[in-house]
Amino acid sequence: MIGTSATAAGLGEFIDASPSPFHVCATAAGVLDAAGYTRLYEEQNWPSAAGRHYVIRGGSIIAWSGGADTGAGFRIVGGHTDSPNLRLKQHPDRNDAGVGVVALEPYGGAWLNSWLDRDLGLSGRLAYRTATGVEHRLILIDEPVLRVPQLAIHLSEDRKGVSLDPQKHVNAIWHTADAEPDILSWVARRAGIEPVDLLGWDLMTHDVTPSRIIGAEQDLLSAPRLDNQGTCYAGLRALLDADDQVAARQHESEPVGHRPARMLALFDHEEVGSGSERGAASDFLATICERIVLAERGSRADYLRAMASSFCVSGDMAHATHPNYPDRHEPNHRITINGGPVLKVNQNLRYASDSLGEAVFAVACADAGVPLQRYTHRADLPCGSTIGPITATRTGLRTVDVGAPQLAMHSSRELMGTHDVPMYSAALQAFYLSTAR
């Protein structure tokens, strides 16, 4: 196997530090800074020399290493930073039955019952007024502040529970005293901001229980937001490990030829369709790629040549076969925990994979020495999608959809194998280093 620095413990630490898409970008930026990457800003001029850089746009981040060789193009690992959760409404406060209630709205395909009876913290981004204009600040309250209580079984009509109404049944309790402040003022003060200066917010809940390695053999990772921070972390470690591999070959005077620029592109808002200024359907990826070419004195034609030579691996977590619900899976397509990376194919293009993309990722897995699993969704069940088809449509990039196997996708707490973390990252690292296309 190609050496990789990715571990299940490392993924758990990454997730625990990153409860919101904005924090995913901040956590990744800290790792990139430590590795010698430099942050660039879209409104500024960029250096003309090839190097290692990254750009953040809201809850999305793109990092790259190397120059824009138009003959080799870009090797891109894509993913998304957001996960389904419960988010604060614009007027969140009310008082019912003597308790302070916070109105929450489900984001993405949140599996609502999994958010009941959990201790929830708050995170996100605040916009506030200053003497010179408007500024933003990240906020993380990693404490048990909110809780959405389940209805007692004695109060359900048939003692089988209730069908959750997203408007009525997922609001959270946070205090019992009428004298307590409204939650936005309380959050503002926790961030060191005067409540009167608070102008806007992107606030969301998260389960404050830390990630844990579990199981009799310590071979399972229980964590929130594996979908899709599993890819964010694996792709980040793969990028840095590929940098080290290329540097070692150059140090040993081994010819490396014309290599593509290695790029990690992580987008916000995948869970709600990617249709934002920073989602995969935006101009973010195409603009960054073009600016890299132009900064090195390339032309528009050089940019188009580079894109035609490029390839994207769209990474998103994959469904492992559920032992309690084997009938929900396509026969002869068993996907096992700790069984290696997963290639995802859908004939109706919910995934972007085709035979050429399958071949590229199969070569990467072989180079990494890891097994490859192949997933197809049942034809009689609606199939989820990824940034893959959107990226391919928006940029014309050849794209393949892959992932690592997990259970309980879109739950507030998910499950994957510890061995799948380094195998997934090793396959992505091998993709970065491969010239197959």
C-alpha positions in Angstrom: 0.0 0.0 0.0 1.2 3.5 -0.7 2.1 5.1 2.6 -0.6 7.4 4.1 -0.9 9.6 7.1 -4.7 9.1 7.3 -6.0 7.3 10.4 -9.4 6.8 12.0 -8.2 8.7 15.1 -7.1 11.5 12.9 -10.5 11.6 11.1 -12.2 11.6 14.5 -10.2 14.6 15.6 -10.9 16.4 12.3 -14.6 15.9 12.7 -14.7 17.0 16.3 -13.0 20.2 15.3 -15.3 20.8 12.4 -19.1 20.9 13.3 -20.0 23.3 10.4 -18.8 23.8 6.8 -17.0 27.0 7.9 -15.1 25.0 10.5 -14.2 22.3 8.0 -12.5 25.0 5.9 -10.8 26.5 9.0 -9.5 23.1 10.1 -8.3 22.2 6.6 -6.6 25.6 6.3 -4.7 25.1 9.6 -3.4 21.8 8.3 -2.5 23.3 4.9 -0.7 26.3 6.6 1.4 23.9 8.7 2.3 22.1 5.5 3.6 25.3 3.8 0.5 26.2 1.8 -0.3 29.9 1.3 -3.8 31.3 1.4 -4.8 33.4 -1.7 -7.8 35.7 -2.0 -10.0 36.0 -5.0 -10.1 39.8 -5.1 -6.3 40.0 -5.2 -3.6 39.4 -7.8 -2.0 35.9 -7.7 1.6 34.9 -7.9 2.8 33.8 -11.3 5.1 31.0 -10.0 3.7 27.5 -9.3 3.4 26.7 -5.7 1.1 25.4 -3.0 -2.0 27.5 -2.3 -5.6 27.5 -1.2 -8.7 29.7 -1.5 -11.7 29.8 0.8 -15.1 31.0 -0.3 -17.5 30.8 2.6 -17.9 27.1 3.5 -15.9 25.9 0.5 -12.2 25.5 0.0 -10.0 24.7 -2.9 -6.3 23.8 -2.4 -3.7 22.9 -5.1 -0.1 22.0 -5.4 2.0 22.4 -8.6 1.6 24.5 -11.7 -0.8 24.4 -14.6 0.9 22.2 -17.2 -1.7 22.4 -19.9 -0.7 19.0 -21.3 -1.2 17.4 -17.9 -4.1 19.5 -16.6 -5.4 19.0 -13.0 -6.0 15.9 -10.9 -8.9 16.9 -8.7 -10.4 15.2 -5.7 -13.8 16.7 -5.0 -16.1 16.5 -2.0 -18.4 18.5 0.2 -18.1 20.1 3.6 -21.8 20.2 4.7 -23.8 17.5 6.4 -27.6 17.3 7.3 -28.5 18.9 10.6 -30.9 21.3 12.3 -30.4 25.0 11.8 -31.8 28.1 13.5 -34.6 30.0 12.0 -34.7 33.8 11.7 -36.9 34.4 14.7 -36.0 31.3 16.7 -37.3 32.1 20.2 -40.6 31.3 21.8 -41.8 30.1 25.2 -44.2 27.1 25.5 -45.3 25.4 28.7 -42.8 27.3 30.8 -39.7 26.4 28.7 -37.7 28.4 26.3 -37.9 26.8 22.8 -35.6 27.4 19.8 -37.2 27.0 16.4 -35.1 24.8 14.2 -35.3 23.9 10.5 -34.0 20.7 9.0 -31.1 21.1 6.5 -30.6 18.6 3.8 -31.9 15.1 4.2 -31.5 14.9 8.0 -32.8 11.6 9.5 -34.9 13.4 12.0 -35.5 10.7 14.6 -31.7 10.5 15.1 -31.6 14.1 16.4 -34.0 13.4 19.3 -32.7 13.1 22.8 -29.2 14.2 22.0 -27.2 17.0 23.6 -26.6 19.6 21.0 -24.2 22.4 20.6 -24.1 25.4 18.2 -21.7 26.4 15.5 -21.5 28.5 12.4 -20.8 32.0 11.3 -21.9 35.4 12.6 -22.0 38.7 10.6 -21.8 41.8 12.7 -21.4 45.6 12.5 -18.1 47.3 13.3 -16.8 50.8 13.2 -15.5 50.2 9.7 -18.2 48.1 8.2 -19.3 44.4 8.5 -17.2 41.5 9.6 -17.7 37.7 10.0 -16.6 35.5 12.9 -16.8 31.8 13.4 -18.7 30.6 16.5 -18.4 27.2 18.2 -20.3 26.4 21.4 -19.3 22.8 21.9 -21.4 22.4 25.0 -24.8 20.7 25.6 -27.0 23.8 25.1 -30.1 22.4 23.2 -32.1 19.2 23.3 -35.0 18.0 21.2 -37.0 15.7 23.5 -38.8 12.6 22.3 -42.5 12.1 23.0 -43.1 9.6 25.8 -44.3 6.3 24.5 -47.4 6.6 26.8 -48.5 9.6 24.8 -48.3 8.1 21.4 -51.5 6.7 19.9 -50.3 3.1 19.3 -47.1 3.1 21.4 -45.2 2.8 18.2 -43.9 6.4 18.2 -44.9 9.4 16.0 -44.2 10.5 12.5 -42.1 13.5 12.9 -43.3 16.8 11.4 -40.3 19.0 10.6 -42.2 22.1 11.4 -43.5 21.0 14.8 -41.4 18.2 16.3 -37.7 19.2 16.0 -37.7 22.4 18.0 -35.2 22.4 20.9 -35.5 23.2 24.6 -32.7 25.4 26.0 -33.9 26.9 29.3 -36.8 27.0 31.8 -36.6 30.5 33.2 -38.5 33.4 31.6 -35.7 35.8 32.4 -33.2 34.1 30.2 -32.0 36.1 27.1 -33.0 35.3 23.6 -30.7 32.8 22.0 -29.2 35.1 19.4 -28.2 37.7 22.0 -26.8 34.9 24.1 -24.7 33.5 21.2 -23.5 37.0 20.3 -22.3 37.6 23.8 -20.5 34.3 23.8 -18.7 35.4 20.6 -17.8 38.8 22.2 -20.2 40.7 20.0 -22.8 43.2 21.3 -26.3 41.8 20.4 -27.3 45.1 18.8 -24.4 44.7 16.3 -25.5 41.3 15.2 -26.7 41.5 11.5 -26.8 37.9 10.3 -26.0 34.4 11.1 -25.5 30.9 9.8 -26.1 28.8 12.9 -26.5 25.1 13.1 -26.7 22.3 15.7 -24.3 19.4 16.3 -24.1 16.4 18.6 -21.5 17.3 21.2 -20.6 13.6 21.9 -17.0 13.1 20.6 -16.1 10.7 17.9 -15.1 7.3 19.3 -13.3 4.2 18.0 -15.4 1.3 19.1 -15.9 -2.5 18.7 -14.3 -5.5 20.3 -11.4 -5.2 17.9 -11.4 -1.4 17.8 -12.2 -1.6 14.1 -15.2 0.8 13.9 -15.4 4.6 14.0 -18.6 6.1 15.5 -18.8 9.7 14.6 -21.1 12.5 13.3 -20.7 13.9 9.8 -18.8 11.0 8.3 -20.8 12.0 5.2 -18.8 13.7 3.9 -16.0 14.7 6.2 -14.6 11.3 5.7 -13.7 12.4 2.2 -12.6 15.9 3.3 -10.0 14.3 5.7 -9.0 11.5 3.4 -8.5 13.8 0.5 -6.6 16.4 2.5 -4.2 13.7 3.8 -3.9 12.3 0.3 -2.9 15.7 -1.1 -0.2 16.2 1.5 1.1 12.7 1.2 1.3 13.0 -2.6 3.3 16.2 -2.2 5.8 14.3 -0.1 6.0 11.5 -2.6 6.7 13.9 -5.5 9.2 15.9 -3.4 11.0 12.6 -2.5 11.2 11.6 -6.2 12.7 14.9 -7.1 15.2 14.8 -4.3 16.3 11.4 -5.5 16.6 12.9 -9.1 14.0 10.5 -10.3 12.4 12.0 -13.4 8.7 12.8 -12.7 7.8 14.1 -16.2 5.0 16.6 -16.7 2.7 16.1 -13.8 -0.8 17.6 -13.4 -1.5 20.0 -10.6 -3.0 18.2 -7.7 -6.2 19.8 -6.4 -8.6 19.3 -3.5 -12.0 21.0 -4.0 -14.5 20.8 -1.1 -17.9 22.5 -1.6 -20.6 23.6 0.7 -24.4 23.0 0.1 -24.1 19.6 -1.6 -26.9 18.3 0.7 -29.3 20.9 -0.7 -28.4 20.7 -4.4 -25.2 22.7 -4.7 -26.9 25.8 -6.0 -25.1 28.6 -4.3 -22.2 31.0 -5.0 -19.9 28.4 -3.3 -21.6 25.2 -4.3 -20.4 22.7 -6.9 -22.8 24.2 -9.3 -21.1 27.6 -9.0 -18.2 29.0 -11.0 -15.8 28.4 -8.0 -13.8 25.4 -9.4 -13.7 26.6 -13.0 -12.7 30.1 -12.0 -9.8 28.8 -9.8 -8.5 26.5 -12.5 -8.6 29.3 -15.0 -6.9 31.8 -12.7 -4.1 29.3 -12.1 -3.5 29.0 -15.8 -3.7 32.8 -16.4 -1.4 33.5 -13.4 1.3 31.5 -15.2 0.8 33.6 -18.3 -1.3 31.1 -20.0 -4.1 32.0 -22.4 -7.8 31.1 -22.5 -6.9 28.4 -25.0 -4.3 27.0 -22.5 -7.0 26.9 -19.8 -9.3 24.9 -22.1 -6.5 22.5 -23.0 -5.7 22.0 -19.3 -9.4 21.2 -18.5 -9.6 18.8 -21.4 -6.5 17.0 -19.9 -7.9 16.9 -16.4 -9.8 14.4 -14.3 -12.0 14.6 -11.2 -12.6 12.0 -8.5 -15.9 13.0 -6.8 -15.6 11.6 -3.3 -18.7 11.0 -1.2 -19.4 8.3 1.3 -21.0 5.0 0.1 -23.7 2.7 1.5 -22.3 -0.4 3.1 -24.7 -3.4 3.0 -26.8 -3.1 6.2 -26.9 -6.5 8.0 -30.4 -5.8 9.4 -31.8 -4.7 6.0 -30.0 -6.7 3.3 -33.1 -6.6 1.1 -32.6 -2.9 0.6 -29.5 -3.5 -1.4 -28.9 -4.6 -4.9 -28.2 -8.4 -5.1 -24.6 -9.5 -5.9 -23.3 -6.0 -4.8 -22.3 -6.6 -1.2 -20.4 -3.7 0.2 -18.5 -4.5 3.4 -17.2 -2.3 6.2 -13.4 -2.3 6.1 -13.6 -3.8 2.6 -11.9 -0.9 0.8 -12.9 2.1 -1.4 -16.2 1.9 -3.3 -16.8 2.8 -7.0 -20.3 4.1 -7.5 -22.2 3.6 -10.8 -25.7 4.6 -11.7 -27.1 4.3 -15.3 -29.3 7.3 -14.8 -26.4 9.5 -14.0 -27.0 10.1 -10.3 -23.3 9.3 -10.2 -20.9 10.5 -12.9 -19.0 7.3 -13.4 -18.5 5.7 -16.8 -16.2 2.9 -18.0 -13.3 5.3 -18.5 -13.7 6.7 -15.0 -14.0 3.2 -13.6 -10.7 2.3 -15.2 -8.9 5.3 -13.8 -10.0 4.6 -10.2 -9.4 0.9 -10.5 -5.8 1.6 -11.5 -5.4 4.0 -8.5 -6.7 1.3 -6.1 -4.3 -1.3 -7.7 -1.4 1.2 -7.4 -2.3 1.7 -3.7 -2.6 -2.0 -3.1 -6.2 -1.7 -1.7 -9.3 -3.7 -2.7 -12.0 -2.1 -4.9 -15.7 -2.5 -4.2 -18.4 -1.7 -6.8 -21.8 -0.3 -5.8 -25.1 0.0 -7.7 -28.3 1.2 -6.1 -31.5 -0.8 -6.2 -33.4 0.1 -9.3 -36.7 0.4 -7.4 -35.4 2.8 -4.8 -34.5 6.5 -5.4 -30.7 6.9 -5.6 -29.0 9.8 -4.0 -26.5 11.9 -5.9 -23.2 13.8 -5.4 -21.2 16.7 -6.7 -20.0 14.4 -9.5 -22.7 14.9 -12.1 -22.9 18.6 -11.3 -19.1 19.1 -11.6 -19.0 17.2 -14.8 -21.8 19.3 -16.3 -20.5 22.6 -15.0 -16.9 22.1 -16.1 -16.8 19.3 -18.7 -14.3 17.4 -16.5 -14.2 13.6 -16.9 -15.5 12.5 -13.5 -15.8 9.3 -11.5 -17.8 8.8 -8.3 -16.2 7.0 -5.4 -16.5 6.8 -1.6 -15.8 4.8 1.6 -18.4 2.4 3.0 -20.5 3.5 6.0 -23.7 2.8 7.8 -26.4 5.2 9.1 -25.9 7.8 6.4 -27.6 11.1 7.2 -28.1 10.1 10.9 -26.8 12.5 13.5 -24.3 9.7 14.3 -22.8 7.4 11.6 -20.5 4.4 11.5 -17.6 3.3 9.3 -14.6 1.0 9.5 -11.3 2.2 10.9 -9.3 0.4 8.2 -11.3 2.1 5.5 -9.9 5.5 6.4 -6.3 4.8 5.4 -7.3 2.7 2.4 -9.6 5.4 1.1 -6.9 8.0 1.5 -4.3 5.8 -0.1 -6.4 5.3 -3.2 -6.9 9.1 -3.5 -3.2 9.6 -3.1 -2.5 7.0 -5.8 -5.0 8.9 -8.1 -3.0 12.1 -7.5 0.2 10.4 -8.5 -1.2 8.4 -11.5 -1.0 9.5 -15.1 -3.8 7.1 -16.1 -6.7 8.9 -17.8 
